[in-house]
Amino acid sequence: MTQGQWIRRVVKPAAIVLSLVPAALLLRDTMSGNLGSNPIETLTHRTGLTAITLLVITLTVTPATRLLRLPALVQVRRVLGLLTFCYATLHFLIYLADQTVFAGQGLSLAAVGEDVAKRPYITVGFATFLLLVPLAVTSTKGWVKRLGGARWLRLHQLVYAAAAGAVFHFLWLVKADTRLPAVYGVLVVALLGYRLAVRRRGSRKRTPSAAAAEGSR
């Protein structure tokens, strides 16, 4: 079995199954009424935590492909990104229902807009969700062809802004015990630092080649 086949047949299905475990547990606890005294809050927190966890894991795929020398591992990144978006969407829909239907206001987008504008952590969370939308929509190979590789890569660098937004959203939400948001923040900074270091190293390697090309003209 080649590296690509092993990733496609073993690692990718395993990643999907593991990513769906939190959803299965959430469904089990919902059906059994085991969500505590505030079910909506529990649903919101658990879907949000899963979304930020998967987002950070998605960001680790590219460094892992280089450090482990497993380029085929990149196949897992797209599916993890889409599952991240699914959890983030579920997180947002639960919040939306809590602010409208469960609050007895019907589907009042005005009430949601007011809440988004009034509370900073909601503002950041909503902005983060909006950043994830174009990333999910353009995750297919067809969109890579439509946008072109360079533009597609520039667009998908928004994932770091989304990760930073998710960390701040989480940090402002918990207020008191900030240890877990801090861990996610450190991971995001480390991953961004690694990406910048790789880019800088690549720029240094290209510079001598560019100088040689200029000199040969």
C-alpha positions in Angstrom: 0.0 0.0 0.0 1.4 3.4 -1.0 1.6 6.4 1.3 -1.3 8.0 -0.6 -3.5 4.9 -0.4 -2.7 4.5 3.3 -3.8 8.1 4.0 -6.9 7.8 1.9 -8.0 4.4 3.1 -7.0 4.5 6.8 -6.1 7.9 8.1 -8.8 9.9 6.4 -11.7 7.6 7.4 -10.3 7.5 11.0 -10.1 11.3 11.1 -13.7 11.5 10.0 -14.9 9.0 12.6 -13.0 10.6 15.4 -14.3 14.1 14.4 -17.9 12.8 14.5 -17.5 11.3 18.0 -18.3 14.7 19.8 -21.5 14.9 17.7 -22.5 11.4 18.5 -21.9 12.0 22.3 -23.9 15.3 22.0 -26.8 13.5 20.4 -26.7 10.8 23.0 -26.7 13.3 25.9 -29.5 15.2 24.2 -31.7 12.1 23.7 -31.1 11.0 27.3 -31.6 14.5 28.8 -28.1 14.5 30.2 -27.2 18.1 29.3 -27.4 19.6 32.8 -29.5 22.4 34.1 -29.0 24.6 31.0 -29.1 22.4 27.9 -28.8 25.3 25.4 -25.7 26.6 27.1 -24.2 23.1 27.2 -24.9 22.5 23.5 -23.5 25.9 22.6 -20.3 25.4 24.6 -19.6 21.8 23.4 -20.2 22.6 19.7 -18.0 25.7 20.0 -15.2 23.8 21.8 -15.3 21.0 19.2 -15.2 23.6 16.4 -12.1 25.4 17.7 -10.4 22.1 18.5 -10.9 20.8 14.9 -9.8 24.2 13.5 -6.5 24.0 15.4 -6.0 20.4 14.3 -6.7 21.4 10.7 -3.9 24.0 11.0 -1.5 21.4 12.1 -1.9 19.3 9.0 0.4 21.3 6.8 3.3 21.4 9.3 2.8 17.7 9.8 3.1 16.9 6.1 6.5 18.6 6.1 7.8 17.5 9.5 6.7 13.9 9.0 7.4 13.9 5.2 3.9 12.7 4.5 2.7 15.0 1.6 -0.3 12.7 1.1 -1.5 13.8 4.6 -2.8 17.0 3.0 -5.8 14.9 1.8 -7.1 15.0 5.4 -7.0 18.8 5.7 -10.0 19.5 3.5 -12.3 17.1 5.3 -11.2 18.4 8.7 -11.8 21.9 7.5 -15.4 21.1 6.4 -16.1 19.3 9.7 -14.8 22.3 11.5 -17.3 24.5 9.5 -20.1 22.0 10.3 -19.6 22.3 14.0 -19.2 26.1 13.8 -22.4 26.3 11.9 -24.2 24.1 14.5 -22.7 26.3 17.2 -24.1 29.4 15.4 -27.5 27.9 14.8 -27.9 27.0 18.4 -27.0 30.5 19.4 -29.4 31.8 16.8 -32.3 29.7 18.1 -31.5 30.7 21.7 -31.7 34.4 20.8 -34.8 34.1 18.7 -37.1 31.1 19.0 -36.3 30.1 22.6 -36.4 33.7 23.7 -40.0 34.0 22.4 -39.1 36.5 19.7 -39.6 34.3 16.7 -36.9 34.4 14.0 -36.0 38.1 14.7 -32.8 38.9 12.9 -32.9 42.4 14.3 -32.6 40.9 17.8 -29.6 38.9 16.7 -28.0 41.9 15.1 -28.5 43.9 18.2 -26.9 41.2 20.3 -23.9 40.9 17.9 -23.3 44.6 18.1 -23.8 44.9 21.8 -21.5 42.1 23.1 -17.9 42.0 21.9 -17.3 38.3 22.3 -20.5 37.7 20.2 -19.2 40.2 17.6 -15.9 38.4 17.3 -17.5 35.0 17.2 -19.9 36.1 14.4 -17.0 37.7 12.4 -15.1 34.4 12.8 -18.0 32.4 11.5 -18.2 34.7 8.5 -14.5 34.2 7.8 -15.1 30.4 7.7 -17.9 30.6 5.1 -15.8 31.5 2.0 -13.1 28.9 3.1 -15.7 26.2 3.3 -17.3 27.2 0.0 -14.0 27.3 -1.9 -12.5 24.2 -0.5 -13.2 22.0 -3.6 -10.7 21.4 -6.4 -13.1 23.2 -8.8 -12.7 26.4 -6.8 -8.9 26.0 -6.8 -9.1 25.9 -10.6 -11.5 28.9 -10.8 -9.5 31.1 -8.5 -6.0 29.9 -9.5 -3.6 28.4 -7.0 -2.0 31.7 -5.8 -5.4 33.5 -5.2 -6.8 30.4 -3.6 -3.9 30.2 -1.2 -4.1 33.9 -0.3 -7.8 33.5 0.4 -7.3 30.4 2.6 -4.7 32.3 4.7 -7.9 33.8 6.3 -7.9 30.6 8.4 -5.3 32.1 10.7 -7.5 35.2 11.2 -10.4 32.8 11.9 -8.3 30.8 14.4 -7.3 34.0 16.2 -10.9 35.2 16.3 -12.0 31.8 17.7 -9.4 32.1 20.5 -10.5 35.6 21.4 -14.2 34.6 21.3 -13.4 31.7 23.7 -11.2 33.9 25.9 -13.9 36.6 26.4 -16.6 34.0 26.9 -15.0 32.1 29.8 -13.7 35.3 31.6 -12.5 33.6 34.8 -10.7 30.4 34.0 -8.7 31.3 30.9 -6.3 28.4 30.9 -7.9 26.4 28.1 -8.3 29.4 25.7 -4.7 30.3 26.5 -3.6 26.8 25.4 -5.4 27.2 22.1 -3.9 30.7 21.7 -0.4 29.4 22.2 -1.0 26.7 19.6 -2.3 29.1 17.1 0.6 31.5 17.6 3.1 28.6 17.3 1.5 27.3 14.1 1.4 30.8 12.6 5.0 31.3 13.6 6.0 28.1 11.9 4.2 29.1 8.7 6.0 32.5 8.7 9.4 30.9 9.3 8.8 28.5 6.4 7.8 31.4 4.2 10.8 33.4 5.2 13.1 30.5 4.6 11.5 30.0 1.1 12.1 33.7 0.3 15.7 33.4 1.3 16.2 30.4 -1.0 14.5 32.2 -3.9 16.5 35.4 -3.5 19.9 34.0 -4.8 18.1 32.4 -7.7 16.4 35.7 -8.6 19.8 37.5 -8.3 21.4 35.0 -10.6 18.6 35.4 -13.1 19.0 39.2 -13.0 22.8 38.9 -13.5 22.4 36.6 -16.5 20.3 39.1 -18.5 
